[in-house]
Amino acid sequence: MRRGESACRPDGVAAAVERLKRRPEFLRVAAAHRKSVTPGLILQALQRDDAEGGPRVGLTASRR
């Protein structure tokens, strides 16, 4: 998916969002060094090579 593209299919139905589940997946995203930081949220991104898959989301929590 390119910047500004929607996660919706052409018929307007939202695509299912897959999850990052394993530590190596999170580390690969962190190594890309593409992130946006705001109070309470850090968003990290990685351009994927497989055009077939939709967006994938990983959630973590901190005690801070």
URDA-V436077 format. One record per pair of residues at least 4 apart in sequence whose ideal C-beta (glycine too) atoms are under 7 Angstrom apart, sorted by the first residue. I is the first residue (numbers start at 0). J is the second residue. D is the distance in whole Angstrom. If there is no record, write none. Layout:
i & j & d
I & J & D
I & J & D
//
This chain:
i & j & d
0 & 4 & 5
0 & 6 & 7
0 & 54 & 6
6 & 13 & 6
6 & 14 & 5
6 & 53 & 6
6 & 54 & 5
7 & 11 & 6
7 & 12 & 7
7 & 13 & 5
7 & 14 & 7
8 & 12 & 5
8 & 14 & 6
14 & 53 & 4
15 & 53 & 7
16 & 53 & 7
16 & 54 & 6
16 & 56 & 5
17 & 52 & 7
17 & 53 & 7
17 & 55 & 5
18 & 55 & 6
18 & 56 & 6
18 & 57 & 6
19 & 24 & 4
19 & 25 & 6
19 & 55 & 6
19 & 56 & 7
19 & 57 & 3
20 & 24 & 7
22 & 26 & 6
23 & 27 & 6
24 & 28 & 7
24 & 57 & 7
25 & 29 & 6
25 & 57 & 6
26 & 30 & 6
27 & 45 & 7
28 & 43 & 5
28 & 45 & 5
28 & 57 & 7
29 & 43 & 6
31 & 44 & 7
31 & 45 & 4
33 & 43 & 7
33 & 44 & 5
33 & 45 & 7
34 & 41 & 6
34 & 42 & 6
34 & 43 & 5
35 & 42 & 5
36 & 41 & 5
47 & 52 & 6
//
